Amino acid sequence: MTVSDRATIVPGSVPPRATGSDFVAFYEHEFTQAARFAWLLVRTSAVAEDLAQEAFVSLYRGFGQIDNPRGFVHRAIVNQARAWQRNERRRALKAVRLSRESGALTPADADLFDLVGTLPYRQRVVIVARYWGGWSEVEIAHLLGCRPGTVKSLASRALTQLRQEVGP
């Protein structure tokens, strides 16, 4: 199952009630990775867990009707993270301080994520999804709702900016 599969509701189907075992098994298998993905986008553990939890709540409502539950969760996280970022501009300084105090990152990693955190949101999603998640340009394009060429352009601009910051 890939992110590029559509996370849609099957037209005309009667919504089956999402009961216990299938949803619980999916949740237990995917939650940690979804929370990590959210953390890489927002870099705050509590918010990342909230975003992942909200994505699973949304998934639960239509679990039996969604073709690609993993894609649905990732798309929900990206959309929620974008909305959260618009409202929380002060978050970057606090997240860096918290990640260093918790020991979640080495100093070199923290410096790199500091730089990635300065990128515009869509560029940051491309860098995180491509280099941490190992996603293809097509998968990222689907996630962001754009064309693969736009993903290439976003990646190029992001890498150029990161290279300028890092220096020779």
N, C-alpha and C positions, 0 to 999 in steps of 0.2 A: 504494500500500500504506500503510495507516495502523496506528497502534498499537492502534486499537480492534478490528482483526481478531484472531480468536483464534489464539494461538500454541499449536497442539495437534498431537498425533500422530494421523495418520489411522488409525482403528481397523481392525484386520484386515489391514493392509498388511504386506507383507514388507519389512523394512528394506533399502533399497538402500544400497550402500556409497557413502559420500560420497567421491568421488574428485576430485582436483585442480581442474579448471578452474571449475566452477560455484561451489564453495565459496571458492576463492581469489579469484575475481572479486567475490563478495559481500563477503568479508573486506576486500579492498583498497578497495572502494567505501564501506563502512560503518564501518570501525574508527576512523577519526579522529573522526567525529561521535559514535560511542559513547563514546570516551574523553573527549571534551569534556563529554558529558552526565554521565558519571560524575564528572568533575572538579567540575562545578557542584554535585553532591550532596555530595562528600566534601572538595573543595578541597585535595587533595593529589595532585600529578601522578603520583607513583609508584604510589600506591594506586589512583588512577583508571585508570591503564593496566593494573594487575593485575586490577581488577574487569572491565574490558572484555575483557581476554584470557581470563579465566575464563569469561565469558559466551560467548565464541566457542568455547572448548573444549567447553562443554556443548552448544552448537549443533551442533558438528561431529559429535558422537556420533549425532545423529538428523537430520542436515541434510536428507536426502531425504524424511523423513516429516513435517516441520514445515511447516504451512500458511503461517505468517507469520514468517519468520526474523528480521525486524527487530523485530517485537513481542516475540518470544522473547528476543532480546538485551536489549532495554530492560527487560523485566520481570526478567530475571536480574540486571541491574545494580542495579535498585531493591532487589531482595531482598538481594543481597550487600552493598549499601551500608548497608542497615538493620542487618544483622548486624554489620558492621564498626563502625558508630557505637555500637552497644550496648557494644562492647568497648573503644572508644577515646575516652573522654570528654575526655581531655587533648589531643586532636587539634586543637581549634579554635585555640588560641593559636599552636601551631606552624605550622599551615597559613596563618594570616594573615601571620606573619613570613616564611615561605617565598614566598608569592605576591608580597609587596611587594619582596623581594630579587630575585626573578627578573624583575621588571618586567612580569609577566603582566597586572597591573591598574594602572590609573591610581589615584592616591590617592583620588579620589572614588568610583571603582568599588570599591576595596578597602574603603572605609568602608561602602558599601551592602552588599557581600557579608559584611562583619563582622556587620551587623545581620541579614541573612538567615540567617547561620550560627547566630544565637542562637535562631531559631525551632525549635519541636519538629519532628521529622523529617518527618512527613506534611505539615505546613504548608510546610516548605521544599521538598519535592517538588512541591507544587502551585504555589508561586511560580516555581520554576525551570522546570517543564514548561510553565506557562501563559505566562510573560512571556519566557523565553529560547527555549523550544522552539516556542512558538506552538500548543500542543496545545489541543484542545477539552476542555470539562469531561467529556464522555463518554469521551474517550481517557484522560484522567488517572484517571477513576473506574475504568476497566478496568485500568489499570496498578496502581493501589493496591488493587484488589479491593473497591471500595466503590461507593456510589450517587453519581450526579452531584450530588445535593443535599448530600451530605457534602463533596464537592469545593468547592461554593459556600461552605459553612460554614467549611471550613478556610481558604479564600482570604480570606474576610471577617475571620476572627480574625487571620490573619497580617498583612493590610494594616492592621488596627486597631493591632496591636502595633507595626508598623513606623512608622506615623504618629505614635504616641505617642513613640517613640524619636527620630524626626527632629524633631518639634516643629512649630510653626506655620510 
